[in-house]
Amino acid sequence: MSITRIRSLIYLITTILTIYFGALIVRSGFDGTTILVLGIWWSIVIVPMFAYLVVVARRNRRLASDANFAIDYYTRKLSKAKNLWIHYIDRALAYQASGNTDAAFVDCDAFEERLRLERQKNAKSNDENLAIKHMLLHQYRASLYVDIGDYQAAIAECDTALATRHLPLTSQCEVLEMRAWCYLEIGDAQSAIIDLSQIEVLINKFELGQQQYFAQRMVMLKSLASYKAGNMGGALTYWQKSLWYAPVLERANGIRDAVDSTECWQYDAMLDMNERLKTLS
């Protein structure tokens, strides 16, 4: 359960208890003993819970913003509890953020070895959780290969990730998008279009909010892929769709961050490129 959900649950419980205790105080005729007992209970139970939430929230914010702090934190976690081997991936993410790709690969290898041992122990069971961890490992390792410009290796990792059974729809879309981007980097626009077309089918199974998130990324990449494949009509069609999504992106995340995250089309060039594609088509 996330810290946000825990906090919301505590707020709800606290509100209910406050109303209940308030009713007790009123029913007791504002008896001093009752007020004292409830006050002591409140200070012993509720105040420490809120203090803990504040500490955890601050720690999580620092983990997300300070790579060196995150590396030290997860190193301590791994040294104290070897069963928390998921933290190898957490630390690898921190290494990646700090620019230490080699260390990130080492942690991926350590995670893969622990995953192999877990699978040996559960050889007779179809553990969906282990399958998801297997997918995450290869998805993340693919992103490391993208960072160092080894797109063929990244594609191979994406292939392995996509072969995982019980793969969630969101993960399928994320891995297909990464592989499509890698195909574009090596000049294979047709393979990129095939992957993006699969995403186009998958997003119809999502709820509206998720559809918009994946669709806006897909249409911009597919516009670029069509352009590189020489299909100017297709490039224009998907470019116009990306313009339609612009107001949605602006409301959701901020248009510039959302568009820049695709690393393909810049928002400043949208209208100009729209006119150029019309001419080319």
Buried (B, 14 or more C-beta within 10 A) or exposed (E): EEEEEBBEEBEEEBEEBEEEBEEBBEEEEEEEEBBEEBEEEBEEEBEEBEEEBEEEEEBEEEBEEBBEBBBEBBEEBBEEEEEEBBBBBBBBBBBBBBEBBEBBBBBBBBBBEBBEEBBEEEEEEEBEEBBBBBBBBBBBBBBBBBEEEBBEBBBBBBEBBBEBEEBEBBBBBBBBBBBBBBBBBEEBBEBBBBBBBBBBEBBEEBEEEBBBBBBBBBBBBBBBBBBBBEBBEBBBBBBBBBBEBBEBBBEBBEBEEBBEEBBBBEBEEBEEBBEBBEEEE
